[in-house]
Each structure stands twice: as C-alpha cells, then as structure tokens.
Amino acid sequence: MTKAELPQVRIVPLRMLKPETTERLLNTLAGIAGIRRMMIHGPGLPATVPYGPARGSPNPHSDRRAIHVGDAEIALAIQAGEVILEVEDSSVIEEIRSHCDDFFTEFPYQLQEGRFMKTAPTLVDYAKFGPDADTTLIGLADPRSGEDPVVIRRGQ
C-alpha cells in the first residue's frame, strides 16, 4: 500500500468542542497505535478583530488557550469542529470507533471514511517546508499562518 492509499477518517461531533473536551479527545486518540497523522479543523478564533469598526482591537475569547496533548503544548486558535485522522490500515478504524463511542456519550458524532487530507505536496507545502519536506507534514500547512504544525512523536 503506498502512502497515498492510507485510509483516512473524519470524526465530526454534533457540536463544536470546548478546549477541555478537545484536549481529552486528542489524548484519547493519541494513545491509539496506528494513527499516522491527525488534524484538528474548525473556525478560527483570531487574536484581534479581523474586520468591522473594532478591527485591530484585541479579541478576548475563553476558548483561545493552550492545551496539552501527550507531552506537547498546543496553542488552540480554533474551535474544534472535526478531527481528521490518517491511519496505517483499516483495522485501526474500528478501534477509533470504539474509543469515540465511549467518549461521545453526551452528544452524537459521525465517523466518516474517505479522503480528507492532501497526500501529494502542494505549492504551500513546498514554500513552507522546502523540496525535502517530511511526508507526514504534507497537507497540514496553513498558508495564512506563520506557525508550523505541531508534531507529536510517539516514543519508540
């Protein structure tokens, strides 16, 4: 199986997740062997007001804070609306479904299989990481962000 053919799943909760819930979910998923890449997706929480009469003024928001996943600290600048995973084989998907069934007890979620992450380098990937970029970072670069993706490596 080539890297481009790895299965991908998307976890879509019915509601946007608070930082505490996002942190618990990501720590639960980080403990599953076989997950190759993980991406959190949702609407942004800008530090300053981007438009309107208050443009440029601070935008205080209680959900814009740091969370801890594994031993990494992640500055959460979005409201988590979905979590996209790339797994090494389809047998991991059932383990993810089992963990999600135990986790999402207060509101429903959907687990969708398909193609949700880019698998070939884009121009943005080339501009941010260069021609010899780590293949696990392909498709995870935000062209509008000055920050690199957070990489959490599992101890070997």
C-alpha positions as CSV (number, residue, x, y, z in Angstrom):
1,M,0.0,0.0,0.0
2,T,1.5,3.3,-1.0
3,K,1.4,6.4,1.3
4,A,-1.3,7.9,-0.9
5,E,-3.6,5.0,-0.3
6,L,-3.6,5.1,3.5
7,P,-7.2,5.1,5.0
8,Q,-8.5,8.4,6.4
9,V,-11.3,9.1,8.8
10,R,-13.1,12.2,10.0
11,I,-14.7,12.5,13.4
12,V,-17.5,15.1,13.3
13,P,-19.2,15.8,16.6
14,L,-22.7,17.4,16.6
15,R,-21.3,20.4,18.5
16,M,-18.1,22.5,18.4
17,L,-15.8,21.2,21.1
18,K,-14.5,23.2,24.1
19,P,-10.8,23.2,24.7
20,E,-11.1,20.8,27.7
21,T,-13.1,18.3,25.6
22,T,-10.7,18.7,22.6
23,E,-7.8,18.0,24.9
24,R,-9.4,14.9,26.4
25,L,-10.4,13.6,22.9
26,L,-6.9,14.2,21.4
27,N,-5.2,12.5,24.4
28,T,-7.6,9.5,23.9
29,L,-6.8,9.3,20.2
30,A,-3.0,9.8,20.8
31,G,-3.0,6.6,22.8
32,I,-4.1,4.5,19.8
33,A,-1.4,2.8,17.9
34,G,-1.7,3.0,14.1
35,I,-2.7,6.7,13.7
36,R,-0.2,8.3,11.4
37,R,-1.4,11.9,11.2
38,M,-4.0,13.9,13.0
39,M,-5.5,17.3,12.1
40,I,-8.0,19.5,14.0
41,H,-10.3,21.6,11.8
42,G,-12.8,24.3,12.7
43,P,-13.5,28.0,12.6
44,G,-10.7,30.3,13.7
45,L,-10.5,32.3,16.9
46,P,-8.4,35.3,15.8
47,A,-6.3,37.2,18.5
48,T,-7.5,40.5,17.1
49,V,-10.8,41.5,15.5
50,P,-10.3,41.0,11.7
51,Y,-13.0,43.3,10.3
52,G,-15.7,45.9,11.2
53,P,-15.4,49.0,13.3
54,A,-13.3,47.3,16.0
55,R,-10.7,46.0,13.5
56,G,-7.4,45.5,15.1
57,S,-8.6,45.6,18.7
58,P,-8.0,42.6,21.0
59,N,-10.5,39.7,20.7
60,P,-10.6,38.0,24.1
61,H,-12.1,34.6,23.8
62,S,-12.1,32.0,26.6
63,D,-11.6,29.1,24.1
64,R,-8.3,30.5,22.7
65,R,-5.8,28.9,25.0
66,A,-3.1,26.2,25.2
67,I,-4.0,22.5,25.6
68,H,-1.7,19.6,26.4
69,V,-1.7,16.5,24.1
70,G,0.8,13.9,25.1
71,D,3.9,15.8,26.1
72,A,3.3,18.7,23.6
73,E,1.6,22.0,24.3
74,I,-0.7,23.2,21.5
75,A,-1.9,26.8,21.2
76,L,-5.5,26.2,20.3
77,A,-6.5,29.1,17.9
78,I,-9.7,27.4,16.6
79,Q,-12.9,25.8,17.9
80,A,-12.6,22.2,17.1
81,G,-15.3,21.2,14.7
82,E,-13.8,18.0,13.4
83,V,-10.8,15.8,13.8
84,I,-9.3,14.2,10.7
85,L,-7.0,11.1,11.0
86,E,-4.8,9.2,8.6
87,V,-4.3,5.6,9.8
88,E,-1.9,2.9,8.8
89,D,-4.6,0.3,8.0
90,S,-8.3,-0.1,8.1
91,S,-8.2,-2.3,11.3
92,V,-7.4,0.8,13.3
93,I,-10.7,2.5,12.3
94,E,-12.7,0.1,14.4
95,E,-10.5,0.8,17.5
96,I,-11.1,4.6,16.8
97,R,-14.8,4.0,16.5
98,S,-14.8,2.1,19.9
99,H,-12.9,4.9,21.6
100,C,-15.3,7.5,20.1
101,D,-18.4,5.5,21.2
102,D,-17.1,5.6,24.8
103,F,-16.1,9.3,24.6
104,F,-19.2,10.8,22.9
105,T,-21.9,9.9,25.5
106,E,-23.5,13.3,25.9
107,F,-24.0,14.2,22.3
108,P,-23.7,12.3,19.0
109,Y,-20.9,12.2,16.5
110,Q,-20.3,10.8,13.0
111,L,-17.3,8.8,11.9
112,Q,-16.8,9.2,8.1
113,E,-14.3,7.3,6.0
114,G,-12.9,8.9,2.8
115,R,-10.1,11.2,1.6
116,F,-9.9,14.4,3.8
117,M,-6.1,15.3,3.8
118,K,-3.9,16.1,0.9
119,T,-1.5,13.2,0.1
120,A,0.7,15.0,-2.5
121,P,2.8,18.1,-1.8
122,T,1.2,21.4,-2.8
123,L,2.8,24.8,-3.5
124,V,2.1,25.8,0.1
125,D,3.9,22.7,1.4
126,Y,6.9,23.5,-0.9
127,A,7.0,27.2,0.2
128,K,6.8,26.3,3.9
129,F,8.9,23.2,4.2
130,G,11.0,23.0,1.0
131,P,11.5,20.2,-1.5
132,D,12.7,17.6,1.0
133,A,9.7,18.0,3.4
134,D,8.8,15.4,5.9
135,T,5.9,13.4,4.3
136,T,3.9,13.4,7.5
137,L,3.6,17.2,7.2
138,I,2.1,17.1,3.6
139,G,-1.2,19.0,3.5
140,L,-1.1,20.2,7.1
141,A,0.4,23.7,6.4
142,D,-1.9,26.7,6.8
143,P,-0.9,29.3,4.2
144,R,-2.1,32.2,6.3
145,S,-0.3,31.1,9.5
146,G,3.3,31.9,10.4
147,E,3.4,28.8,12.6
148,D,4.4,25.3,11.7
149,P,2.1,22.3,12.5
150,V,2.6,20.7,16.0
151,V,4.3,17.3,15.7
152,I,3.7,14.8,18.4
153,R,6.0,11.8,18.1
154,R,5.1,8.6,19.9
155,G,8.0,7.1,21.9
156,Q,9.5,4.1,20.0
